[in-house]
Amino acid sequence: MQSQTVETDIVVIGGGLAGVGAAVAAARLGRTVALVNNRPVLGGNSSSEVRVWVCGATAHGNQRWARETGIIGEMYVENQYRNPEGNPIYWDDVVLDTVRREPNIHLFLNTDVREVAASGPDEARHIESVTGWTMGSEILTTFVAPLVIDCTGDGLVGHLAGARYRLGKEARSEFGEEWAPEEARREFLGSTLLFYTQDAGYPVKYVPPESAIDITTTPIPATRIIRSGDTGAHYWWIEWGGELDIVSDNERIRDELRGFILGIWDYIKNSGQFDADNLTLEWIGNLPGKREYRRFIGDHTLTQNEIIEQTSFPDTIAFGGWSIDLHPAAGMYHPGAAAKQRFSDGVFEIPFRSLYSVNATNMLMAGRDFSATHIAFGASRVMATCAAMGQAAGTAAALCVDLGVTPRELGRNHTPLLQQTLLRHDAPVLGVDNHDPLDLSRTAHVTVSSASTVIGVEPNDLGTDVLPYPLTTDLGIVLPVDPRLESIELLVRADHATTLAVEVWSTGKLQNVIPVNLEATSAVDLEPTDRPTWIRADAPFDPSRPQNAIVVLRANSDVTVFTTTPLPPGVLILVHGQDADDANVDITAGQQLLEWPTKPLRGRSVCFTASPESRALAPEQTTSGYQRPYGGPNMWASANLREGHDEWLRLDWDDPVRAREIRIVFDDDVDLELNTLHHHRSPNEIIPELVKAYRLEVLPAAAGSVWTIVAQENDNRWRQRVHPLQGDRYLRAVRLVVTESNGARQARVVQLRVQA
Ligand SMILES: Cc1cc2nc3c(=O)[nH]c(=O)nc-3n(C[C@H](O)[C@H](O)[C@H](O)COP(=O)(O)OP(=O)(O)OC[C@H]3O[C@@H](n4cnc5c(N)ncnc54)[C@H](O)[C@@H]3O)c2cc1C
């Protein structure tokens, strides 16, 4: 046995996606980090040891333009490229590579932290060190760091340090939460084991072991949907332990869950009700995936009302979009639905004050142990949201070390610095615009080779993929309005003389994409035609600031509209009508978000163009403003790319600037839902909207200088590219030249930052 002490700037305990996000963020800011995980594999519940698929703000495609960017965004996109089938083992390595790539991270796997040295009075605890035992190597390591981030999920480190926390459900009166019980209860979301099956190609028998639970003696066959083809996280509802103590009863919970899975498998194989002769059990998890335990108390506790009302926080640092998704404490034995869910109308914000302890002065937390009520935790617990919190906590910890301040002091005095640092690293933050003093592009003159000025599909661009779409249900065309909208042209066919009703709706909040306020109505008389005809409909909307509008075409059984691919930048199509339910879930009725899904026409556009010309895709979008869709696409899109013709974006300064690096953010279609495992398969391994081939040129300030290529890439498949500059860094101009995309018609650039 050996003992050692490891000193770093930051120690992150827990290598789930929150911990990975935190460690990578801090390391990229130049801070040394010890990342300590008590299991041999990173990824927490998403790892191949547990196999929960990674969801986030897109909420299985229900929220719009909501996919996370930043560290989790990179991992999503990388996984899509390496692992489109969703193999959990391949995902493990996407996560591991992301961590190993950072030289500032010292990774300690198999190292269980079980001792914490902390001092100070109850209202100001200070963590001096944490100590972990590495299984297999017999090494006892004491980690010493000025900042500690508890990403253990269960919150053991903070607990041992004396940080305050909550367990179970708050009483309704405490935060005025409609979904909270009348009285506080020590009940949790339960834990789960998952299993994988495989078709062996020949009959395989199954003799249930003695520990298998006979599920025909339980309500399960009547209350839950069991399908022989389902596997892995489809069985999320195999959940138990919510009425016990999730941690101290962990062994008992595992045994029950395992016996239950063996019983379900016996039922599938031997009841005669399923086509399962050739199926065999390929894998069963042995580590219960834990949903809920301690939630630390921060300076702010996120609540149900803040999620549903989508409260805007001055210290916003991440966002979520999953529904408030709560499960009965009795889990799989509950006779009713396995979950009840309610969405906010769009994505919701998470404040920094929820990411540091109210009384442990040098402790941050991220992931499922952050500061929220039980109800709010129900929406923020999904892993991409946890990873976004992790990136924020890691960034904050790095800044705390830089400035020599506590997390609370950082929040009180340096929130803009935290937000701008997050934005510079393309983290998923909402409603924060670029006013980074270190971004020199903000003072540059921007010119481009061309820009898309017409929103929609120009008639000349219609290819062969044009399909009729009978207007049997209301359709919504979501489009950016900058500065105003007057009319739209539509390709239609009418079977009989009729009147098409057209409405313009605004969306309420800038991040929302549902019709909220009726702004204008018009009617277009149509004569019967036997071929598609372009018609014009008034659609007046002159908002006080750029924002999205939804042009609703009311259902008319005499009218056919036409759809085409690809979807133009900044546009989405909503189809009125309830989306298909998951039969195991009780979803609150009457939610606009679900009544206007994008899924039925995902990737297709109605054939339309909007007038007048728009600034929504103008080049200035790349040097200011938001870095993700928020009241508009917030990117530059060129005219259509042509072979042998470059599209470029150029920055010029009146006086030379001294630059350190250039950061480019390309569009990677954040509306596209990605998932790490087998939830669904997205069609493209490389996101077509991404720029494929580009070069970056600079014009040095020295007299007589000529354009110099500082980076050239022919196979780009990432959203954010960072190019450090060498040598003389005084520049007069920068030019980004795009020669090819991965499939999109235009060159699309979200941000071009020239950092001092
Ligand atoms: C069955 C199930 C289904 C779910 N469904 C979904 C879903 O579909 N999509 C989704 O995104 N989310 C889902 N969730 C929620 C999600 O998995 C969790 O909220 C999320 O994993 C929390 O991330 P985390 O990083 O905070 O914690 P975790 O993923 O729990 O990771 C914590 C890490 O810390 C390590 N650790 C713990 N204690 C110590 C210690 N003392 N020392 C060192 N290391 C320690 C653990 O080994 C683990 O690696 C589900 C959860 C469960 C259990």
The ligand as a Gaussian input file, in Angstrom:
#p B3LYP/6-31G(d) Opt

LIG

0 1
 C      -32.313000       4.664000     -15.018000
 C      -32.142000       6.103000     -15.197000
 C      -32.720000       6.683000     -16.293000
 C      -32.469000       8.004000     -16.570000
 N      -32.918000       8.521000     -17.734000
 C      -32.212000       9.538000     -18.262000
 C      -32.225000       9.766000     -19.655000
 O      -32.934000       9.121000     -20.417000
 N      -31.385000      10.717000     -20.133000
 C      -30.603000      11.467000     -19.293000
 O      -29.845000      12.301000     -19.794000
 N      -30.620000      11.309000     -17.976000
 C      -31.370000      10.327000     -17.441000
 N      -31.301000      10.049000     -16.107000
 C      -30.684000      10.999000     -15.176000
 C      -29.176000      11.032000     -15.239000
 O      -28.642000       9.785000     -15.496000
 C      -28.554000      11.603000     -13.965000
 O      -29.261000      12.686000     -13.481000
 C      -27.129000      12.008000     -14.299000
 O      -26.394000      10.834000     -14.546000
 C      -26.465000      12.845000     -13.281000
 O      -25.140000      13.120000     -13.731000
 P      -24.006000      13.371000     -12.680000
 O      -22.743000      13.546000     -13.423000
 O      -24.453000      14.421000     -11.749000
 O      -23.986000      12.046000     -11.805000
 P      -23.709000      10.528000     -12.154000
 O      -24.008000      10.213000     -13.558000
 O      -24.407000       9.763000     -11.100000
 O      -22.146000      10.408000     -11.969000
 C      -21.543000      10.512000     -10.693000
 C      -20.152000       9.917000     -10.797000
 O      -19.484000      10.136000      -9.552000
 C      -18.865000       8.944000      -9.138000
 N      -18.787000       8.999000      -7.671000
 C      -19.811000       8.959000      -6.797000
 N      -19.332000       9.013000      -5.535000
 C      -18.001000       9.098000      -5.622000
 C      -16.961000       9.166000      -4.670000
 N      -17.216000       9.160000      -3.363000
 N      -15.682000       9.218000      -5.101000
 C      -15.396000       9.227000      -6.425000
 N      -16.353000       9.149000      -7.368000
 C      -17.635000       9.099000      -6.965000
 C      -19.785000       7.863000      -9.680000
 O      -19.132000       6.629000      -9.801000
 C      -20.161000       8.430000     -11.030000
 O      -19.206000       8.084000     -11.999000
 C      -31.652000       8.771000     -15.700000
 C      -31.145000       8.213000     -14.543000
 C      -31.384000       6.886000     -14.285000
 C      -30.780000       6.276000     -13.079000

